[in-house]
């Protein structure tokens, strides 16, 4: 973003007085878009964490890590929600891991990666204006969103999240990025 703002600087190169210092126009613009990026990132992460700690959904690898002592041999106990159990694995004394097993919904990695990469892709669309190949801009945008989707898919393949956790994380990141960019980043 700093490079794009430097390359997009106006020809007159006017100076802006900022906190008693004269800054080039491109430097102020870079500061502004990075500050907006940090604000949106904080909002996305806060929303994800509030949902994560409120819902407390079990991760897919909960049974493997906890190894609960549930007796399901009776047919009447097979289809009920068990809330009274003890973990029997070696990890039962690791309080951090036991807390982490209940933080599956929504996926924080998915929301963070989608926010950052979609913000960057939309930022490129609005600010990268040059007479060269348009293919470079579209390739960078595609690779950014592809990287976010790849991170999300690895959360499912590593058994850290359910598909619905990842989908909701992607939705949170997408909505936050779209709202942040549309509200704060001007079109050239």
C-alpha positions in Angstrom: 0.0 0.0 0.0 2.9 2.3 0.7 4.4 1.6 -2.7 1.1 2.2 -4.5 0.6 5.5 -2.6 4.1 6.6 -3.5 3.6 5.8 -7.2 0.2 7.6 -7.1 1.5 10.8 -5.7 0.3 13.9 -7.5 2.6 15.8 -9.8 2.6 19.0 -7.7 3.9 17.0 -4.7 2.2 19.4 -2.2 3.1 19.1 1.4 0.7 18.5 4.3 1.2 19.9 7.8 0.7 16.9 10.1 1.4 17.3 13.9 3.9 20.1 13.2 5.8 18.3 10.4 5.6 18.7 6.7 4.8 15.5 5.0 4.5 14.7 1.3 1.0 14.1 0.2 1.7 10.4 -0.6 3.1 9.8 2.9 -0.1 11.2 4.5 -2.3 9.0 2.1 -0.3 5.9 3.0 -0.7 6.7 6.7 -4.4 7.1 6.2 -5.0 3.8 4.3 -2.9 1.9 6.8 -4.7 3.4 9.7 -8.1 2.5 8.1 -6.7 -1.0 7.5 -5.7 -1.3 11.2 -9.1 0.0 12.3 -11.0 -2.5 10.1 -8.7 -5.3 11.2 -9.4 -4.5 14.9 -13.2 -4.5 14.2 -13.1 -7.8 12.4 -11.0 -9.4 15.2 -13.2 -8.0 17.9 -16.4 -9.3 16.3 -14.8 -12.7 15.8 -13.5 -13.0 19.4 -16.8 -11.9 20.9 -18.6 -14.6 18.9 -16.0 -17.2 19.6 -16.0 -16.7 23.4 -19.8 -16.4 23.5 -20.7 -19.5 21.5 -17.9 -21.9 22.7 -18.4 -24.6 20.0 -16.2 -27.7 20.3 -13.5 -28.2 17.7 -13.6 -31.2 15.4 -10.7 -32.8 17.2 -12.3 -32.6 20.7 -12.9 -36.3 21.0 -9.3 -37.1 20.1 -7.8 -34.6 22.5 -10.2 -35.0 25.4 -11.1 -38.7 25.2 -14.2 -38.3 27.4 -15.4 -41.1 29.5 -18.9 -41.5 28.1 -20.8 -44.8 28.3 -22.9 -45.0 25.2 -23.5 -48.7 25.2 -27.2 -48.3 26.2 -29.4 -47.4 23.2 -31.2 -44.7 25.3 -27.9 -42.8 25.8 -26.7 -42.8 22.2 -28.6 -39.8 20.9 -28.4 -37.4 23.8 -26.2 -34.3 24.4 -23.7 -35.3 27.1 -22.6 -32.5 29.4 -21.4 -34.5 32.3 -18.0 -36.1 31.4 -14.4 -36.1 32.4 -11.4 -36.0 30.0 -9.2 -39.0 30.3 -6.3 -38.1 28.0 -2.9 -36.8 29.0 -4.0 -33.3 28.1 -6.7 -33.0 30.8 -4.4 -30.9 33.0 -3.5 -28.4 30.3 -6.0 -25.6 31.0 -5.0 -23.6 27.9 -5.7 -26.5 25.6 -9.0 -27.4 27.2 -10.1 -23.8 26.8 -8.9 -23.7 23.2 -10.9 -26.8 22.3 -14.1 -24.8 22.8 -13.3 -21.9 20.5 -14.2 -23.3 17.1 -17.0 -20.9 15.9 -16.2 -18.7 14.0 -12.7 -19.3 12.5 -10.4 -16.4 13.5 -7.9 -17.3 10.8 -10.5 -17.3 8.1 -12.0 -13.9 9.2 -8.5 -12.3 9.6 -7.1 -13.6 6.3 -10.3 -12.7 4.3 -10.4 -9.2 5.8 -6.7 -8.5 5.0 -6.7 -9.9 1.5 -10.1 -8.6 0.4 -9.2 -5.1 1.8 -6.0 -5.3 -0.2 -7.8 -6.4 -3.4 -10.5 -3.7 -3.1 -7.7 -1.1 -2.3 -5.9 -2.2 -5.5 -9.1 -1.7 -7.5 -9.6 1.8 -6.1 -6.1 3.1 -6.0 -3.9 1.3 -8.5 -4.3 3.5 -11.5 -1.6 3.3 -14.1 -1.3 3.0 -17.9 0.4 -0.3 -17.8 -1.1 -3.8 -18.0 -4.4 -4.2 -16.2 -3.5 -7.9 -15.9 -1.1 -7.2 -13.1 -3.7 -5.6 -10.9 -6.2 -8.4 -11.5 -3.6 -11.1 -10.9 -2.6 -9.5 -7.6 -6.2 -9.3 -6.6 -6.9 -12.9 -7.5 -3.8 -14.1 -5.7 -4.7 -12.1 -2.6 -8.2 -13.6 -2.4 -6.9 -17.1 -3.3 -4.4 -16.9 -0.4 -7.3 -16.1 2.0 -9.4 -19.0 0.8 -6.3 -21.3 1.1 -5.9 -20.3 4.7 -9.5 -21.0 5.3 -9.4 -24.4 3.7 -6.3 -25.5 5.7 -8.4 -24.8 8.9 -10.8 -27.5 7.8 -8.2 -30.0 6.5 -6.2 -29.7 9.8 -9.4 -30.5 11.8 -9.2 -27.2 13.6 -12.7 -26.0 12.5 -15.9 -27.2 11.0 -16.9 -26.0 7.5 -19.5 -23.8 9.0 -17.0 -22.1 11.3 -14.8 -21.3 8.3 -17.7 -20.1 6.2 -18.8 -17.7 9.0 -15.2 -16.5 9.4 -15.0 -15.8 5.7 -18.3 -13.9 5.8 -17.2 -11.8 8.8 -14.0 -10.9 7.0 -15.7 -10.1 3.8 -18.4 -7.9 5.3 -16.0 -6.0 7.5 -13.6 -5.4 4.5 -16.4 -4.2 2.2 -17.8 -1.9 4.9 -14.4 -0.5 5.9 -13.3 0.2 2.3 -16.6 1.6 1.1 -16.7 4.0 4.1 -13.2 5.2 4.3 -11.2 4.7 1.1 -12.0 7.2 -1.7 -12.0 6.3 -5.4 -9.4 8.0 -7.5 
